[in-house]
Structure formats: C-alpha cells, structure tokens
Amino acid sequence: MKKHFNLVYILFISQLIVGCIGHVNTEKLVLPVYGEKKAVGSEVRDTIYHTVGPFLFKNQFGENVTEQTIKNKIYVANFFFATCQRICPKMSKQLVNVQKAFAKDDSVLILSHTVNPMHDTVEVLKGYADSYGAIKNKWHFLTGSKKEIYDMARYSYLVNALEDDGSAEGFLHSELFVLIDAKKRIRGFYDGTDNVAVNKLIADIKLLKTE
C-alpha cells in the first residue's frame, strides 16, 4: 500500500513538473511598448499607444521618404551628422551590422537622420552612405528642415537632438537606436555604441517579426 502511494505521489509530481516546464516553454516573449498611452472605449477598453508622427525628408538619392516608406515595416531610427568624429562613426559601424543581419529582408529598414541639415546635403549624405556600404531602399540617410528633424527626435522618437549645446562639435544628439514596429510604435531603445546592446537589438527585431 505504501509503495503504491509513493508511486502515485511520484507520478503526480512528475506530471506537475512537466506541466510547469511546458507552461514556461510555451510562454511567448513580447517586447514592451514605450511612450504615453491611454485607454479608450466604455465596455471593452482599447489602448492607444504613442506612435511616430507623419514626416517628409529627402534621402541620399534625393528621394522623398515619408510615413508611406515605412508603412507595415519594422525599422531602426537614429540621429547623427556627417562631420561628427566622436560617437557617430561607432554608431554607423554598428548599423552596418544591423543592415547585414537583415540585408535580404525587405520588411526591415534603417532611417538615419542628420542633425546638421545645413551641411549634410543630399550629396554629402550620399558620400557618407557609400562609405558605410548602405544598401539602397534599405538604409536611408535623411535630411530636411532642421526644426522638423529636431521635432521628430523629441516628439516622435523621444530622444534628444540639439544645436549649440556647448559641445566641441556644436551638436548634441542621442546615441540611442530606436526600434519601431510595423504599427509605428516604439518597442525599444539601444545604445548604438555598444556591441552587446546592438546584438540585442538584432535579436529583438527577429522577435518582433514573430508578433
């Protein structure tokens, strides 16, 4: 009788453990959504998340890049300027790795915005893009109205882009890469100068594609 009880007990514990392991394995990781959000509706409450606003910039080929360009796409946004000698080269080299990881995936883009549009013309951006092997229609280097670029940084991507901040190079911009999903929501911030952080960005893009 005692042996029978022990056998039943062991079987019960084994099933419990298997059940717990199975539950853990079937849980799906989901990236957070950043920015302000609000609930709407009365009976069934939906959530409206912060999204990237409309925009119109020129890329390194003189082509218009708008919210239609990124429609239903996952993309990485960042800010830089062509004459930057401090963090920009590190960030651009890291974006080369991001581009390489998704070179044949049309659903993933990169948008790099200059914070010095007075200097960084289409021609300057073309030369800069070529120096990093940017793939056409994959990695866009963007210029346009300074105010609109700075507003995009602050209000859409929730990062800094400033001029005449007292720095040696005259500009201050965030070192962060911003991950945007196909619904134009912010899903992550990553240090664009750090190899570990950028590897996580690449992994998170792959995870985002499974949603």
C-alpha positions in Angstrom: 0.0 0.0 0.0 2.8 2.3 0.9 4.7 1.5 -2.3 1.5 2.2 -4.3 1.1 5.6 -2.5 4.7 6.5 -3.2 4.3 5.6 -6.9 1.1 7.7 -7.2 2.8 10.6 -5.5 5.9 10.4 -7.8 3.7 10.3 -10.9 1.7 13.3 -9.6 4.9 15.3 -9.0 6.3 14.3 -12.4 3.2 15.4 -14.2 3.2 18.7 -12.2 6.9 19.4 -13.2 6.2 18.5 -16.9 3.2 20.8 -16.8 5.2 23.6 -15.4 8.0 23.2 -17.8 5.6 23.0 -20.7 3.9 26.2 -19.5 7.2 28.0 -19.3 8.3 26.9 -22.8 5.0 28.0 -24.4 5.1 31.5 -23.0 5.8 34.0 -25.7 8.2 36.9 -25.1 6.7 40.2 -26.1 8.7 43.5 -26.3 7.3 46.4 -24.3 5.6 49.5 -26.0 7.2 52.8 -25.0 5.6 56.3 -24.7 2.4 57.6 -23.3 -0.7 55.6 -23.7 -4.4 56.0 -22.9 -7.4 53.7 -22.7 -10.5 54.4 -24.8 -13.9 52.9 -25.0 -16.5 52.1 -22.4 -17.4 48.4 -22.4 -14.2 47.0 -24.0 -11.3 49.3 -23.3 -8.7 49.5 -26.0 -5.3 51.1 -25.6 -3.9 53.8 -27.8 -0.1 53.9 -27.8 2.3 56.6 -28.7 3.2 56.4 -32.4 5.6 58.1 -34.8 4.1 61.1 -36.5 4.0 61.9 -40.2 7.2 63.2 -41.9 8.8 64.1 -45.2 12.5 64.0 -45.6 15.0 63.5 -48.5 17.3 60.6 -48.6 20.8 60.3 -50.0 19.4 59.8 -53.5 17.2 62.9 -53.3 14.1 60.7 -53.0 11.2 61.6 -50.7 11.0 59.4 -47.6 7.7 59.6 -45.7 5.5 57.6 -43.4 4.4 55.6 -46.5 8.0 54.4 -46.9 7.9 52.7 -43.5 4.3 51.5 -43.7 4.0 48.0 -42.4 7.8 47.9 -41.9 10.0 47.4 -38.8 12.7 49.9 -38.7 15.6 51.4 -36.6 15.9 55.2 -36.3 18.9 57.2 -35.2 20.4 60.6 -35.3 23.9 61.6 -36.5 25.8 64.2 -38.6 28.4 63.6 -41.2 31.3 65.6 -39.7 30.9 64.0 -36.2 34.1 62.4 -35.1 33.0 61.1 -31.7 30.1 58.6 -31.4 28.7 58.8 -35.0 31.4 56.6 -36.6 30.8 54.0 -33.9 27.0 54.1 -34.4 27.3 53.9 -38.1 29.6 50.9 -37.9 27.1 49.2 -35.6 24.3 49.9 -38.1 26.4 48.1 -40.7 25.9 45.0 -38.6 22.2 45.6 -38.3 21.9 46.1 -42.1 24.0 42.9 -42.7 21.6 40.9 -40.4 18.6 41.9 -42.5 20.1 42.6 -45.9 17.7 40.3 -47.7 14.7 41.2 -45.6 12.6 43.9 -47.2 10.4 44.3 -44.0 13.3 45.8 -42.0 14.7 49.3 -42.7 17.1 51.8 -41.2 16.5 55.6 -41.0 19.5 57.8 -40.0 18.6 61.5 -39.6 21.2 64.2 -39.8 21.0 66.9 -37.1 23.1 69.2 -39.3 21.0 69.6 -42.4 22.7 72.9 -43.4 25.9 71.0 -44.1 24.6 67.4 -44.7 23.1 67.9 -48.2 21.9 65.0 -50.4 25.3 64.9 -52.0 27.1 64.8 -48.6 24.8 62.1 -47.3 25.4 60.0 -50.5 29.1 60.1 -49.9 28.6 59.2 -46.2 26.2 56.4 -47.0 28.6 54.9 -49.6 31.4 54.9 -47.1 29.4 52.5 -45.0 28.1 50.4 -47.8 24.4 51.5 -47.3 22.0 49.4 -49.4 19.6 51.4 -51.5 16.0 51.2 -50.1 17.3 49.5 -47.0 19.3 52.2 -45.2 18.1 55.8 -45.7 20.2 58.8 -44.7 17.7 61.7 -44.2 17.9 65.5 -44.4 15.3 68.2 -44.4 14.0 71.0 -42.2 16.1 71.3 -39.1 13.0 72.1 -37.0 11.2 69.1 -38.4 14.1 66.8 -37.7 14.6 68.0 -34.2 10.8 67.7 -33.6 10.9 64.2 -34.9 13.6 63.3 -32.4 11.9 64.9 -29.5 8.2 64.2 -30.1 8.1 61.0 -32.2 11.3 59.1 -31.2 11.5 60.5 -27.6 15.3 61.2 -27.9 17.5 64.3 -27.9 18.7 66.3 -30.9 20.1 69.8 -30.1 22.2 72.5 -31.6 24.7 74.9 -29.9 24.8 72.9 -26.7 28.3 73.9 -25.9 29.9 70.7 -27.1 33.1 70.9 -29.2 31.3 69.8 -32.3 28.3 72.2 -31.8 25.6 69.5 -31.8 24.2 67.1 -29.2 22.2 64.0 -30.3 21.2 60.8 -28.7 23.4 57.7 -29.1 20.3 55.6 -28.9 18.9 53.4 -31.7 15.1 53.4 -31.6 13.2 50.3 -32.7 9.9 51.0 -34.3 7.3 48.2 -35.1 5.0 47.9 -38.1 2.4 49.9 -36.3 4.8 52.8 -35.8 5.1 52.2 -32.1 8.4 52.4 -30.2 9.5 48.9 -29.0 13.0 49.5 -27.7 16.0 51.8 -27.1 19.6 50.6 -27.5 23.0 52.1 -27.0 24.3 52.5 -30.6 27.9 52.5 -29.5 27.7 49.2 -27.6 28.1 45.9 -29.3 26.1 43.9 -26.7 23.2 46.3 -27.0 23.2 46.2 -30.7 23.2 42.4 -30.7 20.2 42.6 -28.5 18.6 45.0 -31.0 19.1 42.5 -33.8 17.6 39.7 -31.6 14.7 41.9 -30.7 13.9 42.7 -34.4 13.7 38.9 -35.0 11.5 38.6 -32.0 9.3 41.4 -33.2 8.8 39.7 -36.6 7.1 36.8 -34.8 4.3 39.0 -33.3 
